[in-house]
Amino acid sequence: MTITLNGDNYDLKEGSTVSDLLNLLNLLSQPIVTELDGQALTRHDYASSILLEGSRVEVIRLAAGG
């Protein structure tokens, strides 16, 4: 299936979760903010948020600095 990740098409297997996606991207241990179809997610939501054909995911890495 194809989802939109930060504005670009991204192919995943059917039934993938946000957790699966973030694991593939090596981002699970990173400080990030994640949104699925316009709704902000908490880390607790990642494993239960199933991605569907056409889902829109935004992932923003948090960085410290001044």
LUMROFI-731339 format. One line per 3 residues: their letters; for each residue x, y, z of C-alpha. Coordinates in pm, 1 decimal, padded with zeros to 6 digits. Each point is the difference from the previous one (the first is absolute). Layout:
A = X,Y,Z  ...
//
This chain:
MTI = 00000.0,00000.0,00000.0  00107.7,00359.8,-00043.8  -00013.9,00267.9,00269.1
TLN = 00117.7,00360.2,-00001.2  00291.9,00059.6,00235.9  00101.5,00363.7,00044.5
GDN = -00145.9,00078.7,-00342.7  00164.1,-00288.8,-00189.1  -00144.9,-00336.0,-00102.2
YDL = 00126.2,-00292.3,00206.4  -00078.8,-00369.8,-00053.9  -00078.0,-00229.8,00294.3
KEG = -00153.6,-00342.2,00040.7  -00372.2,-00018.5,00078.2  -00085.8,00009.4,00369.4
STV = 00306.9,00202.6,00101.7  -00027.4,00223.1,00304.2  00159.2,00334.5,00074.2
SDL = 00236.4,-00191.2,00228.6  00102.7,-00225.9,-00291.1  00066.5,00305.1,-00218.7
LNL = 00206.0,00178.7,00263.2  00196.7,-00317.9,00065.7  00082.5,-00030.6,-00373.1
LNL = 00116.8,00362.2,00004.8  00208.0,-00055.9,00317.0  -00193.0,00275.6,00176.6
LSQ = -00162.4,-00182.0,00293.1  00269.4,00106.3,00244.1  00025.9,00355.4,-00136.3
PIV = -00179.0,00304.4,00143.8  -00276.9,00049.9,-00256.8  -00350.3,00132.9,-00044.2
TEL = -00227.4,-00215.4,-00216.5  -00330.2,00078.3,-00165.8  -00231.8,-00242.5,-00180.2
DGQ = -00263.7,00145.7,-00232.9  00007.9,00332.3,00183.3  -00013.8,-00145.4,00352.2
ALT = 00296.2,00021.5,00237.5  00107.7,-00334.6,00145.8  00169.8,-00087.8,00325.5
RHD = 00258.5,-00278.9,00018.5  -00269.5,-00211.2,00163.6  -00209.8,00028.6,-00320.0
YAS = 00268.7,-00120.4,-00244.1  -00057.2,-00376.0,00030.9  -00379.2,00025.8,-00026.0
SIL = -00009.5,00250.6,-00287.7  -00040.5,-00208.9,-00314.1  00095.1,00164.3,-00326.7
LEG = -00236.9,-00024.7,-00295.1  00042.4,00062.9,-00371.4  00038.8,00376.7,-00038.6
SRV = 00070.6,00073.8,00367.8  00187.0,00325.8,00055.8  00281.4,-00012.4,00256.3
EVI = 00210.5,00295.4,00111.0  00309.6,-00061.9,00211.4  00199.9,00288.2,00143.6
RLA = 00329.0,-00052.4,00178.9  00048.5,00214.6,00306.1  00336.8,00165.9,00041.4
AGG = 00138.3,00199.4,00288.6  00171.9,00323.0,-00068.7  -00021.8,00370.6,00026.7
//
